[in-house]
């Protein structure tokens, strides 16, 4: 007898399925010149939202430019850019409601900006100063804020995927009409957490959007060395969930797909997988040199598919943006980011006592002992450590 969950037909001779058995289309709405494909169905978007998306694009480009420069100057220890993947991140974030929960990997600061994270808050986090919401206990770009429903980023790869299933299931149990969205790269999809998270979401009917940014590389490992199957989208079908593949450099395609994914997740209390085909124009992180594993010709080819440029042309064609407004916005944010950077790096570091707070209800005797030992060490070598808040 066949399993009730398995849809199949009967055959009478051996016939195997192979990786080419499934053809997965890719959604495209916006062309490189800013015009829309014939018969394309646009997402729900008005001028106000369209300009907010553009504003987020410009801010993110400027932030990446300035803060990568700051890292090279030794002012912060680490940085990761969103450059080249803005449509995937911002387009999906713009399709959500404010109380939908975001579980990011580490390249989604553009989504946080779209939610309303201020320039000052970005700077405070990266400099781990006394105003940092994370109290100085995270690497730069590992943001988090309960107010904006953006869960704190963790460095370990793919841990957010099963967590997103748990968050979505909690939203469902609470009767809220909200979803969780989980961002990850195709490299993270090779982790066991990916498979556990997707299977659990499908079985529990959790309203979660799994959003894969397939940018072609897991740091330096190209996709052809990561898997043999038909990308990541085929896995969503395998786990029995609604799945779509989109042009990840097409702002409108990403927004349309995410809007409908959200509607399906809420209406049916079911997970959805989106695979966005994109490319990171920068290095994996400030610790990476991409010239060791990809060519300048490859990068130049993808520059022609710049998602921010494509979207800007669409706005200009619509009459919703003027070229000089775009130029002025870049100048505005260059000034704002640099000004806030200078202020943030002068603020005192978080006090050492914060290191053992918010871990247990009350700090354990061992933690107190370790903290006392650390304070003695810092006191012995004061020139090797910055002054914390409250210290003279």
N, C-alpha and C positions, 0 to 999 in steps of 0.2 A: 504494500500500500504506500502511496505517496504521502509525504507530510503535508498537512493542511496549509502550512506557510510556504510551501514550495510549488511554484507554478511551472509545469513542464508538459511536454508532449511525448508520446511514445514513439520510439524508432525501433527498427528491427535489424540494423547493422551498425557496426562501430562508426561513430562520427564524433570526433573531438572538437571542442571549441578552442580557438586560439586567440591571441591578443588582438587580432584584426577583426574578430567577430563583431565587436561593438564599435559603431561609428558615432562619435560624440561631436555634435555641431558646436560652433563657438558664436556667441552673441556679439554682434557689432552694430553700433548705431551711428557713431561719429567717425567721419573720415579724417585723414591727416590734415586736410585743408580747412577743417572746421565746418564742412557741410555734412548733412545727414543723408544716410543711404535711403534710396527709394523704398517706400513701404515700411520703413522703420517706425516702430512705436516708441515714442519718447516716454521717459519717466514722468511722474508728477513733479513738476518744478516750476516755480514762479520766479520773477526777477529778483526778489529779495533773497530767496534761498540760493539762486544762481550766483549772485554777487558775494554772498557769504562764503560759498564754496571757493570762489576765486580768491577772496581775501585769505582764506586758510591756505590755499596753494602758495600764495606769495609769501606769507609769513613763514611757512615751512621751508621754502627755498632759502630765505634769508637766514633763518635760524640755523639750518644745516651749514650754510656757508660760513657764518660767523663762529659757530661753536666748534666746527672742525678746525678752523684757524686758531681758536683759543686753545684747543687741545695741542696743536702743534707748537704753540708758544709755551706750553707747560702750565697753563692756567687751570685747566681741568685734566683729569686723568684719562678720560675715555669718552668716546662719542660714536654714535651710529646715525647714519643719515637715512632719510626717507626718499631721497632724490631718485626720480624715475618711477616710483611706485605711488605717487600721490593720488592718482585716479582710483587705484584699488582701495586705498585707505580712506580717503576723504569721500569718495563717491558712495562707499558703503556706510560710513558714519552718518552721512547726510540723509540716508534713507531710514534712520532709526528714530525712535522717540527718546526724549531726554532721560527717562527712567529705565530704558533698556540697559542691561549691564554689559560692559565691555571687558573682555579678558584678552589683553594684548600679548604679543610675543616680545618685541622690543623695538620695532620699527614703525610703531603706530602713534607716534606723538602728534601727528597731524589730526588724528581722530580726537585726541584729547584737546587739542587747540579748538577744533570745531565745537566741542562741548562747552568751551568757555574758559579753559585754563589760561591764566594771564602770563604775560611776558615775565613779570616779576616772579611768579611761581615757578616757571621753567628755570630761571636763573638760580633761585634759591635751592632747588633740588640739585642742580648740577654742581653747585659749590658747597653743598652739604652744610649750609650755615644755620644759624639759630632760627630762621623762619621757614626752614625746609619742613614740609608736611611729614616727611619720612624720618625726621629727627636725625638726619645725617647717617642713617644706617644702610643706605643703598648706594650702589654705583651710580654715576651719572646716567641719565636717561631711563632709569628704572622708576618711572613715575607711578603714582597712585593717589586717588582721592575719592573718598566715600561720597562726598557732596556731588560729584559729577558721575557717580556710578561707574568708576573706572578702577578696576582692581589692580593692586600693586603688581608690577612686573617682576617676574622671577627669572634669574639667569638660567637655571637648568632647562634644557630643551624639552618642550612638549608637555610640561606638567600642567599647563593651563587647560589642556584639552579635556581630560576627565573632570577637572574642576568645573569647567563650563557646563558639562552635563549636569553636575550637582546643583549649580546655580539655577539652571533652567528648570530643573525638577522642583526646586524650592519655590520658584516663581509660580509654577503650575499648582503646587500644593497650597500656596497662599491665595490662589484665585486671582492673581494679577494678570492683566493682559499685556504682558511684556515678554521680551525674549532676552536671551544671552547671546552675544556674538563672540566667537573665539577666533582670533587671528593666529596664523602660523604659516611657516614656509613649507615648501615641498620636502625639504630635508627633515623637518620635524615629523613629517608624515611617515618617516621610516622608523620612528620610535614606537615602542610597544604601547605607550600611553595613547597614541593616536587610535590604534585599533580598539583598545579597551574603551576609550571615550566614545567613539562612534557607535560601537555595538551597544553600549549601555544606553546611549541616547535613543537609539532605535527601539530597543526593547522596552524602555520605560516611557516612550512617547514624550520626550522632553523637548520643549520649544526652544531649540538652540540652532543658531546659524554657524556652521563651521566654515570659516573663510580662509581658503588656502591662497597665499600669494606665491604662485609658482614663478619665481624670477630666474630660473635656469641653473642656479648654483646653490648648493649647501656649503656655504663659505667658498671653498675652491673646488668642490666636487660637482661636475656637471650632471645634469639629469640622466644622461645616458649611462652613467656609472652608478646611478642610485636605484633605478628600477627598470623593468622590462615591460611593464603593463602600459595601458593607455592613460598615462598621467595619473592624477589623483582623483579625477571625477569618476572614473570607473569603479573606484573603491566605494564611493557613496552609493552607487547603484547596488554594489555587492552587499552592502549592509542594509539595503531595503529602504533608502531614503530618497526624497526628491533631490535631484542633482542638476547643476547647470555649469557650463564652462563659458566664461566671458573673456572678451578682450580687456585685460587688466589695465591697459593704457587709455581706455575709452571711458571717460567720466560718466557719460550718460548710460552706457550699457551696464556699468557696475551699479549705478544708482537704480536703474530699472529692475535689474535682477534681485538686488537686495530688498527693494520695496515689496516685490512679489514673494520673495522668500520669507520675509517677516510676516506678511499676511497669511501665508500658508502655515507657518509655524504656530501662529496664534489660533487660527481657525481650527486646525486639526491636532493641536498639541503634538507636533511632530518636528523632528530635526530636518535641516536642509544643508546640503553641501554646495558651496560655490567655489569653483576653481578659477582664479583670475590669472591669466597668462600675461606676465609682465617682465620687467628687467630692472635691476638696480643699476643705475648709471654710475654710482660711486662704489667705493670699496665696501666689503662686508662690514667693517668697523674701522676705527682709527688705528687698529693693530694689524690691519690687512693690507697687502699690496697685490691688487688684482692683475698687475702686469705679468705675474708669474703663472697665470692660468688662463688668461683670455687676451685676445689681440685688440689692438687699437682699431682695426677695421671692424671688428664685431661691435665695439662700443660706438663707433661712428654710425654704423647701420641703425642701432637702436636709438641714437640721438634723433634720428629722423621721425621717430615715433614718440617724441617727448609728450607726455600726457598733459602737462601744464600748458604748453604751447597750443596743442590741439584744442583744448577747452577754451583757452583765451580767444582763439580765432572764431569759435562758435559764438561766444558772447558778443564779439565785435560784429559778426554777421547778423546777430539778432538785434543789434542796436542797444544792447544792455551794458556795454562797456566801450570806452574810448581808449585808444592806444596811449594817450598821454596820462590817463587815469592809472593805467597799469604801471607806467614808469614812475609816477609820483608815489604810488603805493610801495613800490620797492624801496624808494628813498626814505619814505616814512619809517618803514620797519627796520631798515639798516641803522637809522639813527636811534630808534627805540630799543632795539636789541643791544646795541653797543652801550647805550646809557644805563640800561638795567644791569648789564654785565658788570660794568664798573662799580655799581652800587653793591651788587650781590657779593662780589669777591672781597669787599671790605668789611662785610658783616662778620661778627665773631662766629666761630665754629660752635656746634652744639656741645653742651657740657657732657663730660664723661659719664655722669650719673644716668643719662638717658639710655646708655647702652644696655642696661639691665631692666629697664622699665617696659611695661606692656608685653612682657614675655610670659610671666606667671602672675597670678593674683598678687603675690608678694615675692620679692626676690629671694631666692634660696640662699642658705648659708654659703654654699660653694660659689655662687655668683658674686656674693658680697666679698668673699675672700679674694676672688680673682680680680674684682674691681679695685680693691685696696692695693693689691700687688701692682696693678697697672698704674695707679696714681703715684706710687713710689717710684716706678720706673720713669714716668714722665717728669716727675720732680727732679730726678737725678740727671736727666738729659733734656732740660727745658728748651734748648736751642733747636732740638730736632723735631719739635712738635709745635703746631700753631696754638695760639691761646684760644681757649674755649669761652663760651658765653659766661659772663659773670666773673671771669678771672682778671686779675690786674697784671 
